[in-house]
Amino acid sequence: MTALGRLALTETIRRGLLQASASSLCRNTALCLSTLPDTGTKMLAWQIDAYGGIDRMKLVEKAVPIITKPDQILIKVHATSINPIDVRMRGGYGARLLNRIRGVTKEGDELPLTLGRDCSGVIVDMGRLVKGFDVGQAVWANVNGAHQGTHAQYVLVTKNDLSKKPENLTHVEAVSINYAAITTWSAVYAVAKIRPENAADKRVLILGGSGGVGSFAIQLLKAWGAHVTTTCSAEAREFVSSLNPHQIVDYNRSDVESELKRIGPFDFILDTVGGNTEQYAMKAMNKGKGAQYVTLVSPLMVETDKQGLVRGSLSASWTLFNKTRQASKYGGKYRWSFANPSTYALSEVAKLVEDELIRPCVEEIFPFTELPEAFANIEKRSARGKTVVNVVGLEKKVPKSADFYMSQ
């Protein structure tokens, strides 16, 4: 047997031994957290064994993930966050398409599932092809929706999913940024092709400035020199004002369409909200100047969940065609964007954070034992910044104000 074959066999046996002792429910949360070793073969993870509400979430003791590919990195999670995509995925959002990516052919075989798309933590192990990182290094990372997530004490990522954590931020502060960062970067940098070198002459509209993505996008585009207008509710205005956009428009005002036209026209519109916002926002595009409308709210997942992969994809494509045609009437282009983990994006954002051009926006912090309550927190109200889960620290920390705090 070759050395590679022996290594594969050893890893297979090890994984079998670990899995044989894993996956038991942790009945006493406090006891588990107090007795579980800091390193070893087991960890705690919040998982769902069926799609549904918060009641489907269970704290499970399971095997620490094992590196099986040379480009993988094992991270000890210090902090993670709750994103709207986590809430939707808990209910089964995107399951059919994601299962195709996972290689799962039978519905339900992807379960149990650990949610969570971002983390900040420390590297504890690496594959042999990983370069530029060290064991013990503080990093922040993102995980795409097809993989087991970050609502756990340890998570596996690839070398393309992470970068060094900004040195001036704690893990809790850092994790309020990185998923919003790669979501925004995918839309702005990858799709719209807006870069630091061409952003200064752009007039930008961000629909939904108070959420995690919106609050980050305001700061990123301002750092690049764009003129930024954003929308939010009257209740969120104070928070959004602290981000210093050039203009703020209350999306509930009756004349929101005419107000946006007055402030515009806009070269780039980033839609983090969806719904009927498209009906009035498209009309504010800079006609004939190559304006772009990029939305983060695509029907692709919903349609494939309802109609299957083929019919759902065709239905979503037809919607995209119609929206593209509608945007062309106003002289612009219409595009979808999806979050795509990127080492380059995280590295560039880390520089902006260390230069104090981007600051974390943390609305509330929950301990790991109260992760379901963190889900409930973002489901019950409109976000003003990010809801963060402190995985290593067990005690709940109180934000600097009742609504949010911004790191100074």
C-alpha positions as CSV (number, residue, x, y, z in Angstrom):
1,M,0.0,0.0,0.0
2,T,1.3,3.5,-0.9
3,A,2.0,6.1,1.8
4,L,-1.0,8.1,0.5
5,G,-3.2,5.0,0.7
6,R,-2.0,4.3,4.3
7,L,-2.8,7.9,5.2
8,A,-6.3,7.7,3.7
9,L,-7.0,4.4,5.6
10,T,-5.7,5.9,8.9
11,E,-8.0,9.0,8.4
12,T,-10.9,6.7,7.6
13,I,-10.4,4.6,10.7
14,R,-10.0,7.7,12.8
15,R,-13.1,9.3,11.5
16,G,-15.1,6.1,12.1
17,L,-13.9,5.9,15.7
18,L,-14.8,9.6,16.3
19,Q,-18.2,9.3,14.7
20,A,-19.0,6.2,16.7
21,S,-18.8,8.3,19.9
22,A,-20.4,11.5,18.5
23,S,-23.8,12.9,17.7
24,S,-25.3,12.4,21.2
25,L,-27.5,15.3,22.4
26,C,-26.1,17.4,25.1
27,R,-28.8,17.4,27.7
28,N,-27.1,19.7,30.3
29,T,-25.8,22.7,28.4
30,A,-23.9,24.3,31.3
31,L,-22.3,21.0,32.3
32,C,-21.2,20.3,28.8
33,L,-19.6,23.7,28.4
34,S,-17.8,23.4,31.8
35,T,-16.5,19.9,31.2
36,L,-15.7,19.8,27.5
37,P,-11.9,20.0,26.9
38,D,-10.5,23.0,25.0
39,T,-9.0,20.6,22.5
40,G,-9.6,17.0,21.8
41,T,-11.9,14.8,19.6
42,K,-15.3,16.3,20.5
43,M,-17.0,19.7,20.3
44,L,-20.4,21.3,20.6
45,A,-22.4,22.5,17.7
46,W,-25.9,23.9,17.2
47,Q,-27.6,21.8,14.6
48,I,-31.0,21.2,13.0
49,D,-32.2,17.7,12.3
50,A,-35.2,18.9,10.4
51,Y,-36.2,22.1,8.7
52,G,-38.5,24.4,10.7
53,G,-38.5,27.0,13.5
54,I,-36.2,27.7,16.4
55,D,-37.5,24.6,18.2
56,R,-35.6,22.5,15.6
57,M,-32.2,23.8,16.9
58,K,-30.4,21.4,19.2
59,L,-27.0,21.7,21.0
60,V,-25.2,18.5,20.0
61,E,-21.9,16.9,21.0
62,K,-20.1,15.6,17.9
63,A,-16.7,14.9,16.5
64,V,-14.3,17.7,15.8
65,P,-14.0,17.9,12.0
66,I,-11.0,16.2,10.5
67,I,-8.8,17.6,7.7
68,T,-9.3,15.3,4.7
69,K,-8.1,17.6,1.9
70,P,-4.7,19.3,1.6
71,D,-6.2,22.8,1.3
72,Q,-8.4,22.7,4.4
73,I,-7.9,24.6,7.6
74,L,-9.4,23.8,11.0
75,I,-10.5,26.9,13.0
76,K,-11.4,27.1,16.7
77,V,-14.3,29.5,16.6
78,H,-14.2,32.4,19.0
79,A,-17.2,34.3,17.6
80,T,-19.8,33.8,14.9
81,S,-22.9,35.8,13.9
82,I,-26.5,35.3,12.8
83,N,-27.3,36.4,9.3
84,P,-30.7,36.5,7.5
85,I,-29.6,33.6,5.3
86,D,-29.2,31.4,8.4
87,V,-32.8,32.1,9.4
88,R,-34.0,31.2,5.9
89,M,-31.8,28.1,5.6
90,R,-33.2,26.8,9.0
91,G,-36.6,26.7,7.2
92,G,-35.2,24.8,4.2
93,Y,-34.4,27.7,2.0
94,G,-32.2,26.7,-1.0
95,A,-32.1,23.0,0.1
96,R,-32.6,21.5,-3.4
97,L,-30.0,23.6,-5.1
98,L,-27.5,23.3,-2.2
99,N,-28.0,19.6,-2.1
100,R,-27.1,19.4,-5.8
101,I,-23.8,21.2,-4.9
102,R,-23.3,18.9,-1.9
103,G,-23.8,15.8,-4.1
104,V,-26.7,14.8,-2.0
105,T,-29.3,12.9,-4.0
106,K,-31.9,11.9,-1.3
107,E,-33.8,14.7,0.4
108,G,-32.9,14.9,4.1
109,D,-29.5,13.2,3.8
110,E,-27.9,16.6,4.3
111,L,-29.2,16.7,7.9
112,P,-28.2,17.2,10.6
113,L,-27.0,20.6,9.5
114,T,-24.9,23.2,11.3
115,L,-25.9,26.7,10.2
116,G,-23.6,29.8,10.3
117,R,-21.7,31.5,7.5
118,D,-19.0,33.4,9.3
119,C,-16.6,33.2,12.1
120,S,-13.5,34.7,13.8
121,G,-11.1,32.5,15.5
122,V,-7.7,30.8,15.7
123,I,-6.1,28.2,13.4
124,V,-5.5,24.9,15.1
125,D,-4.6,22.6,12.1
126,M,-3.9,23.0,8.4
127,G,-3.6,20.8,5.3
128,R,-0.2,20.4,3.7
129,L,-0.9,22.7,0.7
130,V,-1.9,25.7,2.9
131,K,0.7,28.5,2.7
132,G,0.8,31.9,4.3
133,F,-1.0,30.9,7.5
134,D,0.3,29.5,10.8
135,V,-1.2,27.4,13.6
136,G,-2.3,29.8,16.4
137,Q,-2.9,32.7,14.0
138,A,-6.1,34.8,14.5
139,V,-8.2,34.7,11.3
140,W,-11.7,35.5,10.1
141,A,-13.5,33.3,7.6
142,N,-16.7,32.6,5.7
143,V,-18.3,29.3,4.7
144,N,-20.6,28.8,1.7
145,G,-24.0,27.5,2.2
146,A,-23.3,24.0,0.9
147,H,-20.9,23.2,3.8
148,Q,-21.4,22.6,7.5
149,G,-21.4,26.0,9.1
150,T,-19.8,28.0,11.9
151,H,-22.3,27.7,14.7
152,A,-19.9,25.3,16.4
153,Q,-16.8,25.3,18.5
154,Y,-14.7,24.2,15.4
155,V,-15.2,24.5,11.7
156,L,-13.4,23.4,8.5
157,V,-12.7,26.0,5.8
158,T,-10.5,26.1,2.7
159,K,-7.5,28.3,2.2
160,N,-9.7,30.5,-0.1
161,D,-12.3,31.2,2.6
162,L,-10.2,33.2,5.2
163,S,-7.6,35.9,5.8
164,K,-5.8,37.3,8.8
165,K,-8.1,39.0,11.3
166,P,-7.8,42.8,11.5
167,E,-5.4,43.3,14.4
168,N,-7.3,46.2,15.9
169,L,-10.5,44.2,16.4
170,T,-11.6,41.6,18.9
171,H,-13.1,38.4,17.5
172,V,-16.6,39.6,18.5
173,E,-16.1,42.9,16.6
174,A,-14.5,41.2,13.6
175,V,-17.3,38.7,13.0
176,S,-19.8,41.5,12.7
177,I,-18.1,42.5,9.4
178,N,-16.8,39.5,7.4
179,Y,-20.0,38.0,5.9
180,A,-21.4,41.4,5.2
181,A,-18.1,42.2,3.6
182,I,-17.9,39.3,1.2
183,T,-21.6,39.8,0.3
184,T,-21.1,43.5,-0.5
185,W,-17.7,42.8,-2.2
186,S,-19.3,40.2,-4.5
187,A,-22.0,42.7,-5.6
188,V,-19.8,45.8,-5.8
189,Y,-16.4,44.6,-6.9
190,A,-17.2,41.3,-8.8
191,V,-20.5,42.1,-10.4
192,A,-20.7,45.8,-10.8
193,K,-16.9,46.2,-11.3
194,I,-16.7,49.2,-9.0
195,R,-13.2,49.5,-7.6
196,P,-11.2,52.0,-5.5
197,E,-9.8,53.5,-8.7
198,N,-13.2,54.2,-10.4
199,A,-15.6,54.7,-7.5
200,A,-14.9,58.4,-6.8
201,D,-17.1,59.7,-9.7
202,K,-20.0,57.3,-8.8
203,R,-23.3,58.3,-7.3
204,V,-24.5,55.2,-5.3
205,L,-27.9,54.3,-3.8
206,I,-27.9,51.6,-1.1
207,L,-31.4,50.2,-0.4
208,G,-31.5,49.2,3.3
209,G,-28.7,50.9,5.1
210,S,-29.4,49.7,8.6
211,G,-28.7,46.0,8.2
212,G,-25.4,44.2,8.3
213,V,-24.8,44.4,4.5
214,G,-26.2,47.9,4.1
215,S,-24.1,49.4,7.0
216,F,-21.0,47.8,5.6
217,A,-21.7,48.9,2.0
218,I,-22.1,52.5,3.1
219,Q,-18.7,52.5,4.7
220,L,-16.9,50.6,1.9
221,L,-18.2,52.8,-0.9
222,K,-17.5,56.0,1.1
223,A,-14.0,54.8,1.8
224,W,-13.6,54.4,-2.0
225,G,-14.8,58.0,-2.5
226,A,-18.3,57.4,-3.9
227,H,-21.3,59.7,-3.1
228,V,-23.6,57.5,-1.1
229,T,-27.3,57.8,-0.5
230,T,-29.2,55.2,1.5
231,T,-32.7,54.3,2.7
232,C,-33.8,53.2,6.1
233,S,-36.8,53.6,8.5
234,A,-37.2,56.6,10.7
235,E,-36.4,54.5,13.7
236,A,-33.0,53.5,12.3
237,R,-32.0,57.0,11.1
238,E,-29.9,57.8,14.1
239,F,-27.8,54.6,13.6
240,V,-27.5,55.0,9.9
241,S,-26.5,58.7,10.4
242,S,-23.5,57.5,12.5
243,L,-22.2,55.9,9.3
244,N,-22.1,59.3,7.6
245,P,-23.7,58.6,4.3
246,H,-24.2,61.8,2.2
247,Q,-28.0,61.4,2.0
248,I,-30.6,59.4,4.0
249,V,-34.2,58.8,2.7
250,D,-37.0,57.3,4.8
251,Y,-38.3,54.4,2.7
252,N,-41.8,54.8,4.3
253,R,-42.3,58.4,3.1
254,S,-45.1,58.7,0.5
255,D,-42.9,60.5,-2.0
256,V,-39.9,58.2,-1.8
257,E,-39.8,57.7,-5.5
258,S,-39.7,61.5,-6.3
259,E,-37.2,62.1,-3.5
260,L,-34.8,59.5,-4.9
261,K,-35.1,61.0,-8.4
262,R,-34.4,64.4,-6.9
263,I,-31.2,63.2,-5.2
264,G,-30.1,61.0,-8.1
265,P,-29.7,59.9,-10.8
266,F,-27.6,57.0,-9.6
267,D,-24.8,55.2,-11.4
268,F,-25.1,52.1,-9.1
269,I,-27.9,50.8,-7.0
270,L,-27.4,48.0,-4.4
271,D,-30.6,46.4,-3.3
272,T,-30.3,44.5,0.0
273,V,-34.1,44.6,0.6
274,G,-36.0,43.3,-2.5
275,G,-39.8,43.4,-2.8
276,N,-41.4,46.5,-4.2
277,T,-38.3,48.7,-3.9
278,E,-37.3,47.8,-7.4
279,Q,-40.5,49.4,-8.8
280,Y,-39.4,52.9,-7.7
281,A,-35.7,52.6,-7.3
282,M,-35.0,51.6,-10.9
283,K,-36.5,54.9,-12.1
284,A,-33.7,56.7,-10.3
285,M,-30.9,55.1,-12.5
286,N,-28.6,57.3,-14.5
287,K,-30.1,56.8,-17.9
288,G,-27.7,56.3,-20.7
289,K,-24.6,56.3,-18.4
290,G,-24.2,52.5,-17.9
291,A,-26.0,52.5,-14.6
292,Q,-26.3,49.2,-12.8
293,Y,-29.0,47.8,-10.5
294,V,-27.6,44.8,-8.4
295,T,-29.9,42.9,-6.1
296,L,-29.0,40.5,-3.4
297,V,-32.6,39.2,-3.4
298,S,-32.9,36.5,-6.1
299,P,-35.8,34.2,-6.7
300,L,-33.5,31.3,-7.7
301,M,-33.5,29.5,-4.4
302,V,-37.2,29.9,-3.8
303,E,-38.2,28.8,-7.2
304,T,-36.0,25.7,-7.2
305,D,-37.3,24.8,-3.8
306,K,-40.9,25.0,-5.1
307,Q,-40.6,23.7,-8.6
308,G,-37.4,21.6,-8.7
309,L,-34.1,22.4,-10.2
310,V,-35.1,22.4,-13.9
311,R,-38.4,24.2,-13.7
312,G,-37.3,26.4,-10.9
313,S,-34.2,27.6,-12.7
314,L,-36.2,28.3,-15.9
315,S,-38.8,30.3,-13.8
316,A,-36.0,32.3,-12.1
317,S,-34.3,32.9,-15.5
318,W,-37.6,34.2,-16.9
319,T,-37.9,36.6,-14.0
320,L,-34.3,37.8,-14.5
321,F,-35.1,38.4,-18.2
322,N,-38.1,40.5,-17.4
323,K,-36.3,42.5,-14.8
324,T,-33.4,43.1,-17.2
325,R,-35.8,44.3,-19.8
326,Q,-37.5,46.6,-17.3
327,A,-34.1,48.1,-16.2
328,S,-33.1,48.7,-19.8
329,K,-36.2,51.0,-20.2
330,Y,-34.6,53.2,-17.6
331,G,-31.2,53.0,-19.2
332,G,-29.5,50.5,-16.9
333,K,-28.5,46.9,-16.3
334,Y,-30.1,44.5,-13.8
335,R,-28.1,41.8,-12.2
336,W,-28.2,39.3,-9.3
337,S,-25.4,38.8,-6.8
338,F,-24.5,36.0,-4.4
339,A,-22.1,36.0,-1.5
340,N,-18.8,34.3,-2.6
341,P,-16.1,33.7,0.0
342,S,-12.8,35.3,-1.0
343,T,-9.4,35.6,0.7
344,Y,-8.6,38.6,-1.4
345,A,-11.8,40.4,-0.4
346,L,-11.2,39.7,3.3
347,S,-7.6,40.8,3.1
348,E,-8.5,44.1,1.4
349,V,-11.3,44.8,3.9
350,A,-8.9,44.0,6.8
351,K,-6.6,46.8,5.5
352,L,-9.5,49.3,5.5
353,V,-10.5,48.2,9.0
354,E,-7.0,48.6,10.3
355,D,-6.9,52.1,8.7
356,E,-10.1,52.9,10.6
357,L,-12.1,53.5,7.4
358,I,-14.5,50.7,8.3
359,R,-15.8,50.1,11.8
360,P,-17.8,47.2,13.2
361,C,-21.5,47.6,13.9
362,V,-22.6,45.3,16.7
363,E,-26.3,45.4,17.7
364,E,-26.3,42.7,20.4
365,I,-24.0,39.9,21.7
366,F,-25.3,36.5,22.9
367,P,-23.3,33.7,24.5
368,F,-23.0,30.4,22.7
369,T,-25.5,28.8,25.0
370,E,-28.2,31.3,23.9
371,L,-27.7,31.0,20.1
372,P,-31.4,30.2,19.5
373,E,-32.2,33.5,21.3
374,A,-29.9,35.3,18.9
375,F,-32.0,33.9,16.1
376,A,-35.1,35.1,17.7
377,N,-33.5,38.6,18.2
378,I,-33.1,39.2,14.4
379,E,-36.4,37.6,13.5
380,K,-38.4,39.9,15.8
381,R,-37.1,43.3,14.6
382,S,-35.3,45.2,11.8
383,A,-31.6,44.9,12.2
384,R,-29.3,47.8,13.1
385,G,-26.0,46.2,12.7
386,K,-25.1,42.6,13.5
387,T,-26.2,40.1,16.1
388,V,-23.1,38.3,17.3
389,V,-22.5,35.1,19.2
390,N,-19.6,34.8,21.6
391,V,-18.5,31.2,21.4
392,V,-15.5,31.2,23.7
393,G,-16.8,33.7,26.3
394,L,-19.8,32.4,28.1
395,E,-21.2,35.5,29.7
396,K,-23.5,37.8,27.8
397,K,-22.0,41.3,27.2
398,V,-24.3,44.3,27.2
399,P,-24.0,46.7,24.2
400,K,-23.1,50.3,24.9
401,S,-26.6,51.4,24.2
402,A,-30.0,49.8,24.2
403,D,-30.0,49.6,20.4
404,F,-26.5,49.1,19.2
405,Y,-22.9,50.1,19.7
406,M,-20.2,51.1,17.2
407,S,-16.6,50.4,18.0
408,Q,-14.8,53.7,18.5
